[in-house]
Amino acid sequence: MIGKAIKTRYWLPGEDYIRYIVVIADKIAENGDIIVISEKAISIAHGNLIDESKIKPSIFSMIITFILMRIIWAYILGPLCRFKLKTINFLRNYPIKEGAAHKEICLKIAGPLQALKHYSEGGIDLTNTPYSYACLPLLNPQEIADKIRKKIFEETGKNIGVIIVDSDKSYSFRNLHITSRPKAIKGIKPFMGIIGFVLGRALRWKIRATPIAVSGVNLTVDEILDIADFADKVRGSGAGATAWEIAERFGVKPNEVTWRMLLSIKHKPIVIVRVLGKWRK
C-alpha cells in the first residue's frame, strides 16, 4: 500500500471542495486508486459548525465538568486508557466554563454516553476549528461519498474509490469491530460512546481511524479500516492533534485560535491510496 497526502489551504465554510478533489483526481490519481478524505474538512466546508460561546453553562454543569474531566478522566480513566502524560496534564487543567458549554451541547446533540467522553463526543470536535466553534459530524456522509465518486467519473472517466474517514478511533478484536462514534460503515458497530472507548483502549484492542462512508471500494471491513488508518497516518494532524496542541502552537488560548492562524498552515485533507494487487469496483 502506498499513499500520497495532498497539501491544501484550510477549507473554509462554503469551499467548493468537490471541484478541488476532481482536479486532484484528474492530475494525480490513477484508475483504481482510492481517495481518502477527512470528514472534518468536509464538514467545515459545509459550514457544519456551532458557536459554543453563545452557550451559558449552569453552575451544575460546571461542577459536573470539573469532576468528569479534571478528576475522573485526568486521574482514573486517562491512565486506564494509557493516555500520554501531556494529554493527562491538559485534562488536569481542562477549562471549566468553556468545557461546560461544550458538554451541554454534546449532551443535547449526542446524548449522555457520548458526552461522557473526554473529546470528540458523538463526533463533535473542537480540533482545527477557530474561536469557540465546534464542528459537528456529517449527517449524510454516504451521500457525499457517492456524489464525489460520481463527479470524478463524469469529469475524468476514472474509476476511483472514495472513503470518508474520521480520526476518532475504531477498536478491533479479531473479527469484532467497534467504535465510540454514533455512526460508521456497515461492519463496525457503534458501541455505547464512552464504554466502547474505554473498553477498546483498556484492553489494547487494535486501534484504527474510523471510515464513516465508502463508495466504490470492494474490500473487507478490515482492509477498509487498514486503508483508513494508513491514510490518517500519512495525513498527519494538521495544526495539531488536539485543540490544546493547536492553541499551544500559536501561543494562545484554545478559544483564541483564528481563521487566519489556521489558514497560515498547510493542511492535508486528501490522501490518495494505491492498494497493490487489489481490484476496486
N, C-alpha and C positions, 0 to 999 in steps of 0.2 A: 504494500500500500504506500503510495506517495501522495503528498499534498502540497498545495501552494496557497498561502494566505494572500489575499488581495488587500492592499492598503488603500483606504479611502479617507476622506474627511468625515467628521462626525455627521451622522444623518440627523438632520433637524426635522421637526414636525412639518409635514407636507412634502417631504422629499419624494421624488419620483424614483424610488429605489428599483422598481421592476425594470425601467429603462436602463438603469446602470447595470443590473445583473445581465440583461440581454446583451449589452455591449461587451461585457467581460466574457460571456459565454461565446460570443462570436469571435473575439480576438484570441482567447487563450484556451478555452475548453475544447476537448475532442469528443466525438461521438462516443457515448457510453460512459463518460465521466459523471461524477456526482457533485452537485453544487450544494454545499452545506452552509446554511445562513443562520445567523444569530437571531433568536426570537426577540431579544431586547431591542436590537437595531430596527427591526421591522415595526415593533410596537411603538417605539418613539416616533418613527416616520409617520405612523398613523395618528400621532397626537394622542396616544392612549395613556395620558398622564393625569395625575390628581395632585393638587397642591395641598400638602399637609399643613402648611402654615395657617390655613383657614380653619383648622380644627382646634377647638379649645378643649383640652383634656380635663377631666374632672380630677379632684384630689384622690378619689378612689382609684382611678385608672393609673395615676402616677405612683401610688403606693404599690399596686399590683405589678407595674412595670419594674419598679425598683427591686421587688422581691424576685420576680422572674428572671430578669436579666443580670442584675449585679450580684445576686446570691445563687439562685438555682443553676443558671447557665454558667456563671463565672466560676463557681466552686464545686458544683456537683456534675451537671450534665456535660459541661465543657471538657473536663478531664476524662470523664467516662467515654466521651466520643473522640478522645485523643486530639483535641484542638491544639494548634500551635500556641506557644506561650504568648506570642504577640496578639493573637485573637482573644485569648483569655484576659489579657491586660486591657484590651479595648472594651470587653464586656464589663469588666470591673469599674470602668469609667463611662458606662453607657449613659447618654444624655437622657434624663428622665422626662422633662417636659416634652421635648420633640419626640422621644421614643413612645411616650404615652399616646400622643396624637397618632403616631404610626400604628400602634397596636389597636386603637379604636377603629381605624379604617380597616385593618386586617380582620378584626373580629366581625365587622359588619359585612364585609365582602366575601371573606373566605371561611369564616366560622372558627370556633374555639380551638379545634385540634390543629388548625393551620396557624392561628395567631400565637400559639404557644411556642412555635419555632423561634429561633434567635435571628433569622434572616429569611428573605425570600418567602415570606408567609403566603401560601397559596399562589406563588409565582409573582407576588407584589414585591418589587425590587427597587432599592434606592441607589444601587451601584450605577455609575456612569450617567447619572441624571443631575441637573443643576438645582441650586437653591433647595427648596423643600419639596421638590417634585418626586413622586413615586411613580414608577412605570408599572402598569397593570398588564397581566398576561393577555395574549391574543385570545379572542373569543372564537375565531374561525380559522385556526392555523391550517387545517387540511384544505380548505377552500383557497387559501392564499398560495399554498404549495402547488396545488393543481394549476392555478392561474399562472404562476411563474413558469412552470414546466411547459404549459401550452404556449405561452408567449415566446419562449425560447425556440420551440419547434417551429412556430409560424414564421418567425423572422430570420432564423438561421438554418432551419432544416436539420438541426442536430437533435439527436435523441439523448437527452441528458436528464438524469435523475435529480430530484430535489429533496433535501432533508432540512427541516427547520429544527433547531436544537436550542435547548436551554441548558446553561451551565449548572443549574441546580441538579443534584445527582440522582441517579438510579442505583439500586443495590441488587446484586445478583448472587444467588447461591444455587449452583448447578443450573437447572432449567427454570428456576423461580426468579422472576424479575419484579422488583417493587420500586416505587418512588414515593417520596413525600409530597410531590406535586399533586394537585387535584386531577390533572389530565396528562395523558401521554399516549403514545401509539398503542395499537392493539398488541397484546402480549406482555405489556408492562402494567402491572396492577397498581393503581393509586392506593396507598396503604396508610390511612389514618394520620396524615400530617406528621406531627412530632414523633409519634410512635414508630412510624416507618423510618424516620431519620435516625432516631436513637438506636433502633434495632440494627439497621444496616451498618452504622458506624461502630457500635459497641462490639458487634460480632465479627467485625472485619470482613464483611462480605465484599465482593468485587464492586468497586465504585467507578461509575462512568457517567458522563454527561447524558442528559435525557433527550431523546428525539421525541418531538411532540407532533410532527407531521411528516409523512413520507409520500412522495409521488414518483412513480416510475422506477422503483427500486425493487427488484425481485430477489431479495436476500432474507435470511432468517433474522429474527429479532436480535439474537446475539451478535450477528455480523453487523446489523444496523447500529447497535449500541457501540461496537468497536469503532465504527466509522465516526459516529457522533463524538466519541471521546477523543479519537485521534485528531479530528478537526478542531476540537476545543483546545487541545494542547498546541496544535500548530498556530491557532489564532492568538493565543496568549490572553492576557487580562486587560488589554486596553490601557486606560489611565490608571488602573489598579484593580485588585481582586475584590476589594470591599469599598464601601463608601468612606470608611475611615482612612484607608490607604490613599484614596484619591485626594481627600482633603489634606492629608499629611504631605502628599507630593507637592501641593500648591501652597502649603503653609497657611491654610485657612481652616475654619470650622466646616463640618460636613454640609451645613445649610448655606455656606458662603461660596461654594463652587459655582462658577458662572458658565453661561453658554460659551463665552469667549475662551475660557480656560479649556473647556472640552474640545473646542474647535482647534486649539493650538496643538493637539496631539493627533497623530495618525492612528486610525482605528482599522481593525481587520474583521469586518462583519461577514465576509465571504471567504470560504475556503473551497478550493477545487480539489476533489479527491479522485484518484485513479486507483481502482481496486484491480490489481493484476490478476488475470485468469478468471474473472467473474463476468457474467453477462447480465446486464440490466435491461429489463423490458422498457 
